[in-house]
């Protein structure tokens, strides 16, 4: 089994709305720093196997 780990350090602006257009979460003017770690796997024993997402490692907010 082959494993790859990708770490993303991103800055997001996010705002969610309800059906009436009212803001229900977030703030489109405020940037939020996010660190996300994704782990992918691929079988080395099956020819033609694809990479697939097999996990996500949670990161504590203070670890950014």
N, C-alpha and C positions, 0 to 999 in steps of 0.2 A: 504494500500500500504506500503510495506517495502522498505526502501532505504538504500543503502550502499555507502560509499564514500571511494575511494582508492586514496592515494597520493603517487606518484612515484618520487623518487629523483634519477636520473640516470646521468651517464656520457657517452656521445656518441662520436664516431669518425665516420665521414660521408664524403663521396666523391661520386659525381654523374658524370657519363660519357655520352657523346653523342654516336651516332652510329659508329663514327670513333675512339672512344676510348679516345677522348680529355676530360679533366676535365672541367665540366661546372658549378659545385657548390661544396662547401665544401673544406675540407683539411683533408686527412686521418691521418695526423700526429698531428692534434690539437684536444684536447678533449673539448667538449662543455657540460656544466652542464645544465640539463633539469629537470624541475619539471612539472609533469602532474597530473591533478586530474580528475578521472573518477567517474561518478555516475551511479549506477545500481539500477533497480527497479524490484519488484516482486509483483504480485497481491496476496493479502491474501484471496481473495474471490473466486478464481478459483483454484480448486484442480489440481495439476499437472502443475501449471504455472512455467515457467522458469525465471531465472534472465535475464534481458536484459539491455544493455547499453542504458541509457536514456539521458545522457548529459556529457559534458566535460566542466570543469570550467577553463577558461583562466587564466593564471598566468603571471603577469608582470615580465620581466627579472630581475628586481631588488629585487623581492620578494623571490628569491631562498634561 
